[in-house]
Amino acid sequence: MRTQALDAGLVAQTQFAMAPFRLHRPTTIEDALAIVSEHPDAVIAAGCSDLVAQIREGRGLETLVSLQKVDALRAISHEAGVLHIGPMVTHHAGATNELVGTVIPNLAAAWASIATVRIRYTATAGGNVMARRYRYEMPLLLGALDADLVFDAGAASRPVASLWADTGSAQRGLLTDITIRTDDLVWFGYERSMRPTATVALAVRRNPDGTLRVRAHAGSEYRHGFALTADTGAGELDPLEVSTQLARQLPDECADYTGSAEYRRHLVRVLSRRLLTAACAQLKGTTTR
Ligand SMILES: Cc1cc2nc3c(=O)[nH]c(=O)nc-3n(C[C@H](O)[C@H](O)[C@H](O)COP(=O)(O)OP(=O)(O)OC[C@H]3O[C@@H](n4cnc5c(N)ncnc54)[C@H](O)[C@@H]3O)c2cc1C
């Protein structure tokens, strides 16, 4: 129970009335940025699949900036070894985009596994990341891919993993681009068969000296994702050894009421090994075994 927004008494959580708010519907990134700068407390709306839940949870708003008409934020391009994904790209559009499917095929496949059909047509990549919910999966996929979040049309940029370092609900600016380096990326994959207890996204990149480095993000519904890394050195990419190395890095704080740290390390080791085995099979001939 909570107090109704217009002070009309106590009502059930799903029935409280919203106070009036001002709605802005810009059509360009410049106009959206101007509105956000004029109204620093403005709430940004993408597909609203999470925002509606936030409002039910008690989030108030006076100014809402809908990005639905900003077509430039739906663009996907691949330039100079960098994949750019507009934050307004929906799960459906991203998963079925030819460029994404060509440049990082398993990202398209992983993206296709997120959420339900109805949600996939409205929910966006940017909203998934900016909602900062542990149970959402884009931060894991993008975290393993070392993606950068570009805010305010390039005024600021930060790695996805840094989202968890933020505290409170401070406005983080307008997310205008998501970038992923592809020039040294040799493989990417995602394992969600143990979701919600444990999920692992894993990317293999080639160092300038020819050795491989592995970056994984291990998540669960109840804790933020943890970044895990391993370098292969001069040797071959050994799934058993590298998965053990990755799992060992999971800190004790990964434990929650559904599983001990030891159990999670076990799951991450199994899921990582599965991914690395698939990576090796696909890379056979071009890399190692
Ligand atoms: C039934 C259901 C099933 C789901 N299943 C899954 C699942 O299996 N896996 C999964 O990962 N997710 C799942 N989700 C979550 C869903 O993917 C997210 O709700 C969605 O991606 C959020 O995107 P949106 O466009 O709706 O964001 P919104 O709800 O519009 O916004 C979410 C937050 O991001 C902020 N925001 C949005 N865009 C920007 C921007 N450009 N700049 C700055 N801030 C911004 C908003 O202010 C808000 O705080 C599910 C959701 C539902 C309802």
The ligand as a Tripos MOL2 file, in Angstrom:
@<TRIPOS>MOLECULE
LIG
   53    58     1     0     0
SMALL
NO_CHARGES

@<TRIPOS>ATOM
      1 C1          7.7390   -9.6550  -19.4200 C.3       1 LIG1
      2 C2          9.1670   -9.1720  -19.4900 C.ar      1 LIG1
      3 C3         10.1720  -10.0910  -19.7270 C.ar      1 LIG1
      4 C4         11.4990   -9.6590  -19.7950 C.ar      1 LIG1
      5 N1         12.4920  -10.5770  -20.0040 N.ar      1 LIG1
      6 C5         13.7790  -10.1730  -20.0690 C.ar      1 LIG1
      7 C6         14.8280  -11.0910  -20.3150 C.ar      1 LIG1
      8 O1         14.6310  -12.2920  -20.4590 O.2       1 LIG1
      9 N2         16.0990  -10.5920  -20.3700 N.ar      1 LIG1
     10 C7         16.3740   -9.2620  -20.2230 C.ar      1 LIG1
     11 O2         17.5300   -8.8580  -20.2970 O.2       1 LIG1
     12 N3         15.3930   -8.3770  -20.0110 N.ar      1 LIG1
     13 C8         14.1220   -8.7920  -19.9290 C.ar      1 LIG1
     14 N4         13.1340   -7.8890  -19.7020 N.ar      1 LIG1
     15 C9         13.4950   -6.4850  -19.4910 C.3       1 LIG1
     16 C10        13.4770   -5.6870  -20.7980 C.3       1 LIG1
     17 O3         14.4550   -6.1680  -21.6810 O.3       1 LIG1
     18 C11        13.7660   -4.2350  -20.4020 C.3       1 LIG1
     19 O4         12.6330   -3.7890  -19.6640 O.3       1 LIG1
     20 C12        13.9460   -3.3410  -21.5870 C.3       1 LIG1
     21 O5         15.0810   -3.6590  -22.3340 O.3       1 LIG1
     22 C13        14.0370   -1.8840  -21.1760 C.3       1 LIG1
     23 O6         14.0350   -1.1360  -22.3610 O.3       1 LIG1
     24 P1         12.9470   -0.0180  -22.6210 P.3       1 LIG1
     25 O7         13.2340    0.5250  -23.9730 O.co2     1 LIG1
     26 O8         11.5670   -0.5020  -22.3980 O.co2     1 LIG1
     27 O9         13.3840    1.0110  -21.4990 O.3       1 LIG1
     28 P2         12.4970    2.0120  -20.6330 P.3       1 LIG1
     29 O10        11.5730    1.2560  -19.7680 O.co2     1 LIG1
     30 O11        11.9030    3.0690  -21.4870 O.co2     1 LIG1
     31 O12        13.6560    2.6770  -19.7610 O.3       1 LIG1
     32 C14        14.3760    1.9370  -18.8000 C.3       1 LIG1
     33 C15        15.3420    2.8670  -18.0540 C.3       1 LIG1
     34 O13        16.3670    3.3030  -18.9110 O.3       1 LIG1
     35 C16        16.3920    4.7370  -18.9970 C.3       1 LIG1
     36 N5         16.7290    5.0460  -20.3880 N.ar      1 LIG1
     37 C17        16.1690    4.4920  -21.4960 C.ar      1 LIG1
     38 N6         16.7720    4.9470  -22.5980 N.ar      1 LIG1
     39 C18        17.7440    5.8030  -22.1850 C.ar      1 LIG1
     40 C19        18.7270    6.5920  -22.8640 C.ar      1 LIG1
     41 N7         18.8550    6.5750  -24.2020 N.pl3     1 LIG1
     42 N8         19.5650    7.3560  -22.1200 N.ar      1 LIG1
     43 C20        19.4800    7.3610  -20.7670 C.ar      1 LIG1
     44 N9         18.5780    6.6370  -20.0680 N.ar      1 LIG1
     45 C21        17.7150    5.8710  -20.7710 C.ar      1 LIG1
     46 C22        14.9980    5.1790  -18.5740 C.3       1 LIG1
     47 O14        14.9980    6.4820  -18.0380 O.3       1 LIG1
     48 C23        14.6620    4.1220  -17.5360 C.3       1 LIG1
     49 O15        15.2530    4.4500  -16.2930 O.3       1 LIG1
     50 C24        11.7990   -8.2800  -19.6270 C.ar      1 LIG1
     51 C25        10.7800   -7.3540  -19.4050 C.ar      1 LIG1
     52 C26         9.4770   -7.7870  -19.3220 C.ar      1 LIG1
     53 C27         8.3900   -6.7670  -19.0600 C.3       1 LIG1
@<TRIPOS>BOND
     1     1     2 1
     2     2     3 ar
     3     2    52 ar
     4     3     4 ar
     5     4     5 ar
     6     4    50 ar
     7     5     6 ar
     8     6     7 ar
     9     6    13 1
    10     7     8 2
    11     7     9 ar
    12     9    10 ar
    13    10    11 2
    14    10    12 ar
    15    12    13 ar
    16    13    14 ar
    17    14    15 1
    18    14    50 ar
    19    15    16 1
    20    16    17 1
    21    16    18 1
    22    18    19 1
    23    18    20 1
    24    20    21 1
    25    20    22 1
    26    22    23 1
    27    23    24 1
    28    24    25 2
    29    24    26 1
    30    24    27 1
    31    27    28 1
    32    28    29 2
    33    28    30 1
    34    28    31 1
    35    31    32 1
    36    32    33 1
    37    33    34 1
    38    33    48 1
    39    34    35 1
    40    35    36 1
    41    35    46 1
    42    36    37 ar
    43    36    45 ar
    44    37    38 ar
    45    38    39 ar
    46    39    40 ar
    47    39    45 ar
    48    40    41 1
    49    40    42 ar
    50    42    43 ar
    51    43    44 ar
    52    44    45 ar
    53    46    47 1
    54    46    48 1
    55    48    49 1
    56    50    51 ar
    57    51    52 ar
    58    52    53 1
@<TRIPOS>SUBSTRUCTURE
     1 LIG1         1 GROUP 0 **** ****
